[in-house]
Amino acid sequence: MDGTTGTQRNLHDLSSLDTAQWTAQELAYHHRTMSELSPWLNAQGTHIHGQIVQEITRRGGMDA
């Protein structure tokens, strides 16, 4: 959620932000989506997914 409109920001909007600025909900959503699409991700998509996983880990996991 972006905190003002109550809508979730899409990956295009988030791409200009460090993953530390993403909400837990945004990280979880994009992690699930990219995990499902992982066989078809290009190098850039794989890199972004790796950054998402690192941020989730840094925050203590998905349940934290």
Secondary structure, 3 states (H helix, E strand, C coil): CCCCCCCCCCHHHHCCCCHHHCCHHHHHHHHHHHHHHHHHCCHHHHHHHHHHHHHHHHCCCCCC
